[in-house]
Amino acid sequence: MTDFIAATSSHDDQLRHPLCLGVSYHRRVVAQRILVALIVCCASASLTAQQPANQRGYKPPMTPWGEPDLRGIWPLSHLISTPFQRPERFGDRLLLTDEEFAAAQKNAEDRNKRFLAGAIPQADAGAATRQTSLLVDPPNGRFPALTSKGKELYDTWDRCITRGLPVSMLPRNYNNGIRIMQSPGYVVVVLEMAHEARIIPTTKRPTLDGSIRQYLGESRGRWDGNTLVVETTNFNGKPAMTNAGVPGAPALTPASANLRFTERFTRTANDTIDYQMTVEDPEILTTGRWSAAFPLKLDNAYQMYEYACHEGNTAIRNYIETSRFERAEKK
């Protein structure tokens, strides 16, 4: 498996690999998707292996209408100390050793003392986890290089309109609340950052016309056994995949309007959802895609607050006034 992953780690190598020689483009794409699925499943299996034995055969509670019950508040605060992108010293290793985990716990405690001191907390508290990164594909946990098109779109983040997707499903230093609500035929994911509500139909219905593009795209969900699978398309290409607010992430990575975002939610314990995401955007990423996997932890005592960034839009006014002053004084 390791040799196969290494042999297919770049687009050029994929074209030379025996799986891809003499086959059509469509079959190469299928082979690549199978590879990514294997990588994510292996990473998920590695994480699952850390669970107590009585959780591995877990049967989730069901809603009154017969679907696996995902309802509750699942904040991402426990992931703040786990970097999105893996430090290079860990290589392809997904989990920390006991010694490394003890050091990570100490670092998380020190961080919490530093940021929670004073009248107003500067960030949410977060414990350490065994993971060396949230990214599980590429296998080295490093964010893929951008294509020339991706580098052209690289920009700064100067508005608080939305975080967009997939970045809204990743942790940051504060406002990590995620509430999941369900009703027959729908799942709603409410995001504390930044005041979003993702309404996801779970019954069969046609997708939106391709001319309709949105910041959060258009999501369609389905149940695969006890797993909720959500596929999102129809993005407008304006939000970024990640940004500097995600601990351990690249500063800002753009996305195209053709981005495809797939998520899997599987409840594996009374307080745990196994969450996986795969992002596909060949226009932006040299590898075409990346995947992350991590547990969501139930905390119904978590308080979600109203999100307000440019309150009263005073920051925008200050930008304009400062710019006018600078231009007037320029001699």
C-alpha positions in Angstrom: 0.0 0.0 0.0 2.8 2.4 0.9 4.7 1.7 -2.3 1.5 2.2 -4.3 0.8 5.6 -2.6 4.4 6.7 -3.2 4.2 5.7 -6.9 1.1 7.7 -7.4 2.1 10.8 -5.4 2.3 13.2 -8.4 0.2 13.6 -11.6 3.2 12.7 -13.9 3.8 9.5 -11.9 0.1 8.7 -12.0 0.2 8.7 -15.8 3.2 6.4 -15.8 1.8 4.0 -13.2 0.8 0.5 -14.5 -2.8 1.2 -13.4 -3.0 4.1 -15.8 -0.9 3.0 -18.8 -3.0 2.4 -21.9 -6.3 3.4 -20.2 -8.6 6.3 -20.9 -8.7 9.5 -18.9 -12.0 8.4 -17.3 -10.4 5.2 -15.9 -7.4 7.2 -14.6 -9.7 9.4 -12.7 -11.5 6.4 -11.3 -8.2 4.9 -10.2 -7.2 8.2 -8.5 -10.5 8.4 -6.6 -10.1 4.8 -5.5 -6.6 5.6 -4.2 -7.9 8.6 -2.3 -10.7 6.6 -0.8 -8.1 4.0 0.3 -5.9 6.6 1.9 -8.8 8.2 3.8 -10.2 4.8 4.9 -6.8 3.7 6.1 -6.4 6.9 8.1 -9.9 6.5 9.5 -9.1 2.9 10.5 -5.9 4.0 12.2 -7.9 6.6 14.2 -10.7 4.0 15.0 -8.1 1.6 16.3 -7.4 4.1 19.1 -11.0 3.7 20.3 -12.0 1.4 23.1 -13.1 -2.0 21.9 -16.7 -1.5 23.1 -17.0 1.5 20.7 -15.9 -0.3 17.5 -19.2 -2.2 17.1 -21.2 0.9 18.2 -24.8 1.2 17.1 -25.9 4.9 16.9 -29.2 6.2 18.4 -31.9 6.7 15.8 -34.3 9.6 15.2 -38.0 9.0 15.6 -38.2 8.7 11.8 -35.5 6.1 11.6 -32.2 7.8 10.7 -29.0 7.8 12.6 -29.1 10.6 15.1 -26.4 13.2 14.7 -28.2 16.0 16.6 -26.3 18.1 19.1 -23.5 20.6 19.4 -20.1 19.3 18.1 -17.6 22.2 18.7 -14.1 21.9 17.2 -12.3 23.4 20.2 -10.5 20.1 21.0 -8.7 20.3 17.6 -7.1 23.8 18.1 -3.8 22.3 19.1 -3.7 19.8 16.3 -2.2 21.4 13.2 -4.1 21.3 9.9 -0.9 20.7 8.0 1.6 18.1 9.4 5.0 19.3 10.6 7.6 17.8 8.2 9.5 16.0 11.0 6.6 13.5 11.3 6.8 12.4 7.6 3.9 10.0 6.8 3.2 9.3 10.5 -0.4 10.1 11.4 -0.3 9.5 15.2 2.0 10.8 18.0 4.0 8.5 20.2 3.2 8.5 24.0 6.2 10.8 24.6 5.1 13.2 21.9 1.5 13.2 23.1 2.6 14.0 26.6 4.5 17.0 25.3 1.6 18.1 23.1 -0.7 17.9 26.2 1.7 20.2 28.1 1.9 22.7 25.2 -1.9 22.7 25.0 -2.2 23.4 28.7 0.4 26.2 28.5 -1.5 27.7 25.5 -4.8 27.7 27.3 -3.4 29.4 30.4 -1.9 32.1 28.1 -5.0 32.8 26.1 -7.6 32.4 28.8 -5.9 34.7 31.3 -7.3 38.2 31.7 -10.8 39.7 31.6 -11.6 38.5 28.1 -10.4 35.2 26.7 -8.3 35.6 23.5 -9.2 32.2 22.2 -11.1 29.0 23.0 -9.4 26.3 25.1 -8.4 23.1 23.3 -6.8 19.9 24.4 -4.2 17.9 22.5 -5.1 14.9 20.3 -3.0 12.0 19.0 -3.1 13.2 15.4 0.0 14.8 13.9 -2.3 16.7 11.5 -5.9 17.0 10.3 -4.7 16.4 6.8 -4.5 12.7 5.9 -4.0 12.9 2.1 -1.5 13.6 0.7 0.0 10.9 3.0 2.7 13.3 4.3 0.0 15.6 5.6 1.3 18.6 3.6 -1.0 20.8 1.7 -0.6 20.3 -2.1 1.2 22.9 -4.2 -0.9 25.3 -6.2 -1.2 25.2 -10.0 -0.3 28.3 -12.0 -4.0 29.1 -12.0 -4.1 28.7 -8.2 -1.1 31.1 -7.8 -2.9 33.7 -10.0 -6.0 33.6 -7.7 -4.0 33.9 -4.5 -5.3 36.9 -2.6 -5.8 38.4 0.8 -8.8 38.1 3.0 -10.3 41.5 3.8 -14.1 40.9 4.3 -16.1 39.0 6.9 -18.9 38.0 4.5 -18.4 34.3 5.0 -15.6 31.7 5.5 -17.2 29.5 2.9 -16.4 25.8 2.4 -14.5 23.7 3.2 -12.8 26.0 5.6 -16.0 26.5 7.7 -15.7 22.8 8.7 -12.2 23.3 10.1 -11.2 24.6 13.5 -9.8 28.0 14.4 -8.8 29.8 17.6 -12.3 30.8 18.5 -16.0 30.5 17.6 -15.7 26.7 17.0 -19.3 25.8 17.5 -21.1 23.4 15.1 -24.7 22.5 15.8 -26.3 19.6 13.8 -30.1 19.5 13.6 -32.3 17.0 11.7 -35.8 16.6 10.5 -37.3 14.2 8.0 -35.6 14.8 4.7 -33.1 17.4 6.0 -29.9 17.9 8.0 -29.0 21.4 9.0 -25.4 22.3 10.1 -25.2 25.7 11.9 -21.8 27.3 12.1 -20.9 29.7 14.8 -18.1 31.1 12.5 -19.5 32.9 10.6 -23.2 32.8 11.3 -24.0 30.3 8.6 -26.7 27.6 8.3 -26.1 24.8 5.8 -29.4 23.3 4.8 -28.8 19.8 3.4 -31.7 17.9 1.8 -31.3 14.1 2.2 -34.0 13.0 -0.2 -33.4 12.6 -4.0 -33.9 15.8 -5.8 -32.2 17.4 -8.9 -29.1 19.4 -8.4 -29.2 23.2 -9.1 -28.5 24.5 -12.5 -24.8 25.1 -13.1 -25.4 28.8 -13.6 -26.5 29.2 -9.9 -23.3 29.7 -7.8 -23.1 30.3 -4.1 -20.5 31.0 -1.4 -21.3 27.7 0.4 -22.2 25.9 -2.8 -25.2 23.6 -3.0 -25.2 20.5 -0.8 -27.0 17.2 -1.3 -27.0 14.5 1.3 -27.7 10.7 1.4 -27.5 8.0 4.0 -25.0 5.2 3.3 -25.8 2.8 6.2 -25.1 4.8 9.4 -23.0 7.4 7.5 -24.3 10.7 6.2 -22.6 11.5 2.9 -22.8 15.1 1.8 -21.6 16.3 -1.7 -21.4 20.0 -2.4 -21.0 21.7 -5.8 -22.1 25.0 -7.4 -19.5 27.2 -5.7 -18.9 30.7 -6.8 -15.1 30.5 -6.4 -14.8 33.4 -4.0 -14.0 31.9 -0.6 -10.7 30.1 0.1 -10.1 26.4 1.0 -8.1 27.4 4.1 -6.9 30.6 5.7 -4.5 31.7 8.4 -7.3 31.4 11.0 -7.0 27.6 10.9 -4.1 26.6 13.2 -1.3 25.1 11.2 -2.8 25.9 7.8 -1.3 27.7 4.8 -2.0 31.5 4.9 -4.7 31.4 2.2 -5.5 28.9 -0.5 -7.9 29.9 -3.2 -10.7 27.7 -4.8 -12.3 27.6 -8.2 -16.0 27.6 -8.9 -15.6 23.9 -9.9 -14.5 22.8 -6.5 -16.2 19.6 -5.3 -16.5 18.9 -1.6 -17.5 15.5 -0.1 -18.1 14.9 3.6 -18.8 11.8 5.6 -20.4 11.9 9.1 -20.4 8.6 11.1 -21.4 8.4 14.7 -19.0 6.0 16.4 -19.8 6.6 20.1 -22.3 8.5 22.2 -19.9 11.5 22.2 -18.1 11.0 18.9 -18.7 11.5 15.2 -16.0 10.3 12.7 -15.8 13.2 10.2 -14.0 13.0 6.9 -13.7 15.6 4.1 -12.3 15.3 0.6 -11.7 18.4 -1.6 -11.4 18.1 -5.3 -10.2 21.1 -7.4 -7.7 20.2 -10.2 -7.7 23.8 -11.4 -6.1 24.9 -8.2 -4.2 21.9 -6.8 -1.3 20.1 -8.5 -2.5 16.9 -6.9 -6.1 17.6 -7.8 -7.3 17.0 -4.2 -6.7 16.7 -0.5 -8.5 15.0 2.4 -8.8 15.5 6.2 -10.2 13.3 8.9 -10.8 13.9 12.6 -13.3 13.2 15.4 -16.1 15.6 16.3 -16.8 15.6 20.1 -20.3 16.2 21.6 -20.6 19.1 24.0 -24.2 20.3 24.4 -23.1 22.6 27.2 -21.1 24.7 24.6 -22.6 28.2 24.1 -22.8 29.5 20.6 -22.6 33.3 20.3 -23.6 35.7 17.6 -20.8 36.3 15.2 -20.1 40.0 14.5 -16.9 41.0 12.6 -17.2 44.5 11.1 -19.8 45.5 13.6 -21.6 48.6 12.3 -19.2 48.4 9.3 -16.9 50.9 11.1 -13.8 49.0 9.9 -14.7 49.6 6.3 -15.3 53.3 7.0 -11.9 53.5 8.7 -10.2 51.9 5.7 -11.7 54.5 3.4 -10.9 57.5 5.7 -7.3 56.3 6.1 -6.9 55.8 2.4 -8.2 59.3 1.7 -5.9 60.8 4.3 -2.9 59.0 2.8 -3.7 60.2 -0.7 -4.2 63.7 0.5 -0.9 63.8 2.3 1.1 62.2 -0.5 3.5 64.8 -1.7 
